[in-house]
Amino acid sequence: INFRENFTVNFLTRPTLGHLPEHEYRRVRLQTAKQILDRFFFVGISEHLEESVNLLRPELARRGLQVRPGRVPKLNVSSEANDDHLLWLNDRDPVGKRLIESVAEDDALYRWALARFRRQTARGPIHRRLARMLLQAGSRMRREA
């Protein structure tokens, strides 16, 4: 594990800011990553994948693209029954603390993206909310059948 880098922030910013001196790059990379994501027409959240895809469907349909209807299958899930294997991931464990510190900017970017996602869902156009309600109603009807 590279404890010195924030993978997502660097992935988004290194190509455009990599020419800067390291101290300057580190100073501006989080804000730059937010600016880059802010240009995306849609930001979904994997922990809210079903809702993300339901909101994305009408956006893509307006652009002539179709996403298969129905629930999003859970194909990439951990075989672990619980999160006990992550108990070391805290600031009292020296390795856990170092890992948490190494992804501080990634965590800040995630929290920013999650807030943006919540704003998208809260104030989205009525057709998004209607589409989500219809998809949820359809899912309930299929489960009850």
HELIX and SHEET records of a PDB file:
HELIX    1   1 PHE A    7  LEU A   17  1                                  11    
HELIX    2   2 GLU A   22  ASP A   38  1                                  17    
HELIX    3   3 SER A   46  HIS A   48  5                                   3    
HELIX    4   4 LEU A   49  ARG A   62  1                                  14    
HELIX    5   5 ASP A   84  LEU A   86  5                                   3    
HELIX    6   6 PRO A   94  SER A  102  1                                   9    
HELIX    7   7 ALA A  104  ARG A  123  1                                  20    
HELIX    8   8 ILE A  126  GLU A  144  1                                  19    
END                                                                             
